[in-house]
């Protein structure tokens, strides 16, 4: 067929030709009145060279010369009386499928046909060959036939369905392994092994599909009621090695090697963008690192720069994976028809993927339960393991290159867009399991973070031990990228591993915070980046990389510490970078005082102990939040970051309270509005109320002048006892001043007002 000539055909022998790419159509006389069902281009005919062949009901087979669209249609008679449904040619070899299990084959461009025994009597609706040997035919009642010798012999393959199957859809003419089959009642089957096995695609819309086409990783299907669907495959699974969390003010990258905040699709690119779409970045790379002594030797799974994890799972220390192990991402408002990760979330539930158990039966049920973290704007999940030895190579900046430890790492990443203060926060939860046959001894875990805040060469760092927070801020008040009053960025440890090796068990918390500096930066050698797993292990243990202790110069004599720069930058109380440090290596407890200058910084927030052992099969949890805040100066940004961190910790430790929580559905005996608690409050308070019958409920807060500050509740609620939080849009309270506020509850005919006090 030429590039501009097209044929369409259908009922009652109707045929139309377009010679201008579909601009105009001209009626053709095919010489038949039967229904025409399928057509194919034929090449290699010794007479015509290039022709088109159409099949239809009652054994109809017609063909004509295609060049220029001239000539008459010629009918072949006497081949069969069965309805013919599908025809497919490769060169001059072709096959026709039809009713009563009919398969015909031609080896001379359709001039002669022979019957191929199939062993079935069902109507065959579609036939496709990937080459002249391997073919598949499908039909009614879930029939799937497969041949590997050009159609001489056909074998019936289990389909798992009794629905009529209407078409075989290849991924491409060059892909001999991957095929789709579409059929009635939302039946879509997939094979990735040349049709040997087929699996049903789950949660397909319940329509009967008649025809399909695969283009650019998308499956298009058309069917009853004028429905057209596009099945968009997850490109993160097929092409990309990373995914994006970008549901609030932060955009960050997460890749399949266990590293985050690094854009691996670009050269040397940071991956924590704030504000989103600003092209300004605060972190270059970060990741969880686990190091332990296994049989007397250091083993490590590194999560910095080029991490040592891969998608998959671990069995007795052996790497396992399959096509299901990939990033899964869901966004609030998704459903099974709009997001295929949503539809297939249950695949990862056995590996820890979170879901909202709607009916509280402890079992994930598609279309009933909701994938993802409750009330989160976006949730990402991936299951990784370090068990593949080929992924363990020395990494830039922080160890790596040991034998695997046999860790199965299940990552849940999520964020909220409400309350407002959470728009500058992302949560990362790790469940890591010792899936090896060895005990991990003296385990040290920690987040390595190369925090490049705007301009990489003007950063300071610090920590807050009470908040278990490590952070980076600008060394002066004017960053080359962020401008004046640049922000501060940090990570807080919300949940640390539980040391079950001691009695009673101990939650380890943040056991150290220190840093490393590049080899070309002014610094003693022992404070530079780790070049080996042993050096990384010592840094995770709270020391410099040669086991030298950090020294606090604000103490006399200098005091050993595992928490560098734990003072307050804005008040300059305690030890801050501005007060300098002690250059000491080789276990020196005195050293030389040195004034610090802003520059490139990498910090390590750790949690571990020499008596912390993890047995085979034991699971641990490690949860952090990464957050960013901007104040009235570079130093005030640290204060704002700490305030934000305090609110985030309250939010996490309060089990993520958002909006209104129904305490109980039991019917109280009277309406009541309770006094808020705590009162006075800062930064948040709780307001409890009860209603005796279903009502439209409003709960509003007013200032001392009677101006409405916030509507906490405005919805129809069933009888019960409820609790709301104020403010529910900004726990930081930055927009509220100290003073008296009033809150008013209205439910049906009931109304009540109470007073509360905010003290900053």
Secondary structure in CASP SS format (residue, H / E / C, confidence):
PFRMAT SS
TARGET T0000
AUTHOR 0000-0000-0000
METHOD secondary structure of the structure
MODEL  1
X C 1.00
X C 1.00
X C 1.00
X C 1.00
X C 1.00
X E 1.00
X E 1.00
X E 1.00
X E 1.00
X C 1.00
X H 1.00
X H 1.00
X H 1.00
X E 1.00
X E 1.00
X E 1.00
X E 1.00
X E 1.00
X C 1.00
X C 1.00
X C 1.00
X C 1.00
X C 1.00
X C 1.00
X C 1.00
X E 1.00
X E 1.00
X E 1.00
X E 1.00
X C 1.00
X C 1.00
X C 1.00
X C 1.00
X C 1.00
X C 1.00
X E 1.00
X E 1.00
X E 1.00
X E 1.00
X E 1.00
X E 1.00
X E 1.00
X E 1.00
X C 1.00
X C 1.00
X C 1.00
X C 1.00
X C 1.00
X C 1.00
X E 1.00
X E 1.00
X E 1.00
X E 1.00
X E 1.00
X E 1.00
X E 1.00
X H 1.00
X H 1.00
X H 1.00
X C 1.00
X E 1.00
X E 1.00
X E 1.00
X E 1.00
X E 1.00
X C 1.00
X H 1.00
X H 1.00
X H 1.00
X C 1.00
X C 1.00
X C 1.00
X C 1.00
X E 1.00
X E 1.00
X E 1.00
X C 1.00
X C 1.00
X C 1.00
X C 1.00
X C 1.00
X C 1.00
X C 1.00
X E 1.00
X E 1.00
X E 1.00
X E 1.00
X E 1.00
X E 1.00
X E 1.00
X C 1.00
X C 1.00
X E 1.00
X E 1.00
X E 1.00
X E 1.00
X E 1.00
X E 1.00
X H 1.00
X H 1.00
X H 1.00
X C 1.00
X E 1.00
X E 1.00
X E 1.00
X E 1.00
X C 1.00
X C 1.00
X C 1.00
X C 1.00
X C 1.00
X C 1.00
X C 1.00
X E 1.00
X E 1.00
X C 1.00
X C 1.00
X C 1.00
X C 1.00
X C 1.00
X C 1.00
X C 1.00
X C 1.00
X E 1.00
X E 1.00
X E 1.00
X E 1.00
X E 1.00
X E 1.00
X C 1.00
X C 1.00
X C 1.00
X C 1.00
X C 1.00
X E 1.00
X E 1.00
X E 1.00
X E 1.00
X E 1.00
X H 1.00
X H 1.00
X H 1.00
X E 1.00
X E 1.00
X E 1.00
X E 1.00
X E 1.00
X C 1.00
X C 1.00
X C 1.00
X C 1.00
X C 1.00
X C 1.00
X C 1.00
X E 1.00
X E 1.00
X C 1.00
X C 1.00
X C 1.00
X C 1.00
X C 1.00
X C 1.00
X C 1.00
X C 1.00
X E 1.00
X E 1.00
X E 1.00
X E 1.00
X E 1.00
X E 1.00
X C 1.00
X C 1.00
X C 1.00
X C 1.00
X C 1.00
X C 1.00
X C 1.00
X C 1.00
X E 1.00
X E 1.00
X E 1.00
X E 1.00
X E 1.00
X C 1.00
X C 1.00
X C 1.00
X C 1.00
X E 1.00
X E 1.00
X E 1.00
X E 1.00
X C 1.00
X C 1.00
X C 1.00
X C 1.00
X C 1.00
X C 1.00
X C 1.00
X E 1.00
X E 1.00
X C 1.00
X C 1.00
X C 1.00
X C 1.00
X C 1.00
X C 1.00
X C 1.00
X C 1.00
X E 1.00
X E 1.00
X E 1.00
X E 1.00
X E 1.00
X E 1.00
X E 1.00
X C 1.00
X C 1.00
X E 1.00
X E 1.00
X E 1.00
X E 1.00
X E 1.00
X E 1.00
X H 1.00
X H 1.00
X H 1.00
X C 1.00
X E 1.00
X E 1.00
X E 1.00
X E 1.00
X E 1.00
X C 1.00
X C 1.00
X H 1.00
X H 1.00
X H 1.00
X H 1.00
X C 1.00
X C 1.00
X C 1.00
X E 1.00
X E 1.00
X E 1.00
X E 1.00
X C 1.00
X C 1.00
X C 1.00
X C 1.00
X C 1.00
X E 1.00
X E 1.00
X E 1.00
X E 1.00
X E 1.00
X C 1.00
X C 1.00
X C 1.00
X E 1.00
X E 1.00
X C 1.00
X E 1.00
X E 1.00
X C 1.00
X C 1.00
X C 1.00
X C 1.00
X C 1.00
X E 1.00
X E 1.00
X C 1.00
X E 1.00
X E 1.00
X C 1.00
X C 1.00
X C 1.00
X C 1.00
X C 1.00
X C 1.00
X C 1.00
X E 1.00
X E 1.00
X E 1.00
X C 1.00
X E 1.00
X E 1.00
X E 1.00
X E 1.00
X E 1.00
X E 1.00
X E 1.00
X E 1.00
X E 1.00
X E 1.00
X C 1.00
X C 1.00
X E 1.00
X E 1.00
X E 1.00
X E 1.00
X E 1.00
X C 1.00
X C 1.00
X C 1.00
X C 1.00
X C 1.00
X C 1.00
X C 1.00
X C 1.00
X E 1.00
X E 1.00
X C 1.00
X E 1.00
X E 1.00
X E 1.00
X C 1.00
X C 1.00
X E 1.00
X E 1.00
X E 1.00
X C 1.00
X C 1.00
X C 1.00
X C 1.00
X C 1.00
X C 1.00
X C 1.00
X E 1.00
X E 1.00
X E 1.00
X E 1.00
X C 1.00
X C 1.00
X C 1.00
X C 1.00
X C 1.00
X C 1.00
X C 1.00
X C 1.00
X H 1.00
X H 1.00
X H 1.00
X H 1.00
X C 1.00
X C 1.00
X H 1.00
X H 1.00
X H 1.00
X H 1.00
X C 1.00
X C 1.00
X C 1.00
X C 1.00
X C 1.00
X E 1.00
X E 1.00
X C 1.00
X C 1.00
X C 1.00
X C 1.00
X C 1.00
X C 1.00
X C 1.00
X C 1.00
X C 1.00
X C 1.00
X C 1.00
X C 1.00
X C 1.00
X E 1.00
X E 1.00
X C 1.00
X C 1.00
X C 1.00
X C 1.00
X C 1.00
X C 1.00
X E 1.00
X E 1.00
X E 1.00
X E 1.00
X E 1.00
X E 1.00
X E 1.00
X E 1.00
X C 1.00
X C 1.00
X C 1.00
X H 1.00
X H 1.00
X H 1.00
X C 1.00
X C 1.00
X C 1.00
X C 1.00
X C 1.00
X C 1.00
X E 1.00
X C 1.00
X C 1.00
X C 1.00
X C 1.00
X C 1.00
X C 1.00
X C 1.00
X C 1.00
X E 1.00
X E 1.00
X E 1.00
X E 1.00
X E 1.00
X E 1.00
X E 1.00
X E 1.00
X E 1.00
X C 1.00
X C 1.00
X C 1.00
X C 1.00
X H 1.00
X H 1.00
X H 1.00
X H 1.00
X H 1.00
X E 1.00
X E 1.00
X E 1.00
X E 1.00
X E 1.00
X E 1.00
X E 1.00
X E 1.00
X E 1.00
X E 1.00
X C 1.00
X C 1.00
X C 1.00
X C 1.00
X C 1.00
X E 1.00
X E 1.00
X E 1.00
X E 1.00
X E 1.00
X E 1.00
X E 1.00
X E 1.00
X E 1.00
X E 1.00
X E 1.00
X C 1.00
X C 1.00
X C 1.00
X C 1.00
X C 1.00
X C 1.00
X C 1.00
X C 1.00
X E 1.00
X E 1.00
X E 1.00
X E 1.00
X E 1.00
X E 1.00
X C 1.00
X C 1.00
X C 1.00
X C 1.00
X E 1.00
X E 1.00
X E 1.00
X E 1.00
X E 1.00
X E 1.00
X C 1.00
X C 1.00
X C 1.00
X E 1.00
X E 1.00
X C 1.00
X C 1.00
X C 1.00
X E 1.00
X E 1.00
X C 1.00
X C 1.00
X C 1.00
X E 1.00
X E 1.00
X E 1.00
X E 1.00
X E 1.00
X E 1.00
X E 1.00
X E 1.00
X C 1.00
X C 1.00
X E 1.00
X E 1.00
X C 1.00
X C 1.00
X C 1.00
X C 1.00
X C 1.00
X C 1.00
X E 1.00
X E 1.00
X C 1.00
X C 1.00
X C 1.00
X C 1.00
X E 1.00
X E 1.00
X E 1.00
X E 1.00
X E 1.00
X E 1.00
X C 1.00
X C 1.00
X C 1.00
X C 1.00
X C 1.00
X C 1.00
X C 1.00
X H 1.00
X H 1.00
X H 1.00
X E 1.00
X C 1.00
X E 1.00
X C 1.00
X C 1.00
X H 1.00
X H 1.00
X H 1.00
X H 1.00
X H 1.00
X H 1.00
X H 1.00
X H 1.00
X C 1.00
X C 1.00
X C 1.00
X C 1.00
X C 1.00
X C 1.00
X C 1.00
X C 1.00
X C 1.00
X E 1.00
X E 1.00
X E 1.00
X C 1.00
X C 1.00
X C 1.00
X C 1.00
X C 1.00
X C 1.00
X E 1.00
X E 1.00
X E 1.00
X C 1.00
X E 1.00
X C 1.00
X C 1.00
X C 1.00
X C 1.00
X E 1.00
X C 1.00
X C 1.00
X C 1.00
X C 1.00
X E 1.00
X C 1.00
X C 1.00
X C 1.00
X H 1.00
X H 1.00
X H 1.00
X C 1.00
X E 1.00
X E 1.00
X E 1.00
X C 1.00
X C 1.00
X C 1.00
X C 1.00
X C 1.00
X C 1.00
X C 1.00
X C 1.00
X E 1.00
X E 1.00
X E 1.00
X C 1.00
X C 1.00
X C 1.00
X C 1.00
X E 1.00
X C 1.00
X C 1.00
X E 1.00
X E 1.00
X E 1.00
X E 1.00
X E 1.00
X E 1.00
X E 1.00
X C 1.00
X C 1.00
X C 1.00
X C 1.00
X C 1.00
X E 1.00
X C 1.00
X C 1.00
X C 1.00
X C 1.00
X E 1.00
X E 1.00
X E 1.00
X E 1.00
X E 1.00
X E 1.00
X E 1.00
X E 1.00
X E 1.00
X E 1.00
X E 1.00
X C 1.00
X C 1.00
X C 1.00
X C 1.00
X H 1.00
X H 1.00
X H 1.00
X H 1.00
X H 1.00
X H 1.00
X H 1.00
X H 1.00
X H 1.00
X H 1.00
X H 1.00
X H 1.00
X H 1.00
X H 1.00
X H 1.00
X H 1.00
X H 1.00
X H 1.00
X H 1.00
X H 1.00
X C 1.00
X C 1.00
X C 1.00
X C 1.00
X C 1.00
X C 1.00
X E 1.00
X E 1.00
X E 1.00
X E 1.00
X E 1.00
X C 1.00
X C 1.00
X C 1.00
X C 1.00
X C 1.00
X C 1.00
X C 1.00
X E 1.00
X E 1.00
X C 1.00
X C 1.00
X C 1.00
X E 1.00
X C 1.00
X C 1.00
X C 1.00
X E 1.00
X C 1.00
X C 1.00
X C 1.00
X E 1.00
X E 1.00
X E 1.00
X E 1.00
X E 1.00
X E 1.00
X E 1.00
X C 1.00
X C 1.00
X C 1.00
X E 1.00
X E 1.00
X E 1.00
X E 1.00
X E 1.00
X E 1.00
X E 1.00
X E 1.00
X E 1.00
X C 1.00
X C 1.00
X C 1.00
X C 1.00
X E 1.00
X E 1.00
X E 1.00
X E 1.00
X E 1.00
X E 1.00
X E 1.00
X E 1.00
X E 1.00
X E 1.00
X C 1.00
X C 1.00
X E 1.00
X E 1.00
X E 1.00
X E 1.00
X E 1.00
X E 1.00
X E 1.00
X C 1.00
X C 1.00
X C 1.00
X C 1.00
X C 1.00
X C 1.00
X C 1.00
X C 1.00
X C 1.00
X C 1.00
X C 1.00
X C 1.00
X E 1.00
X E 1.00
X E 1.00
X E 1.00
X E 1.00
X E 1.00
X E 1.00
X E 1.00
X E 1.00
X C 1.00
X C 1.00
X E 1.00
X E 1.00
X E 1.00
X E 1.00
X E 1.00
X E 1.00
X E 1.00
X E 1.00
X E 1.00
X C 1.00
X C 1.00
END
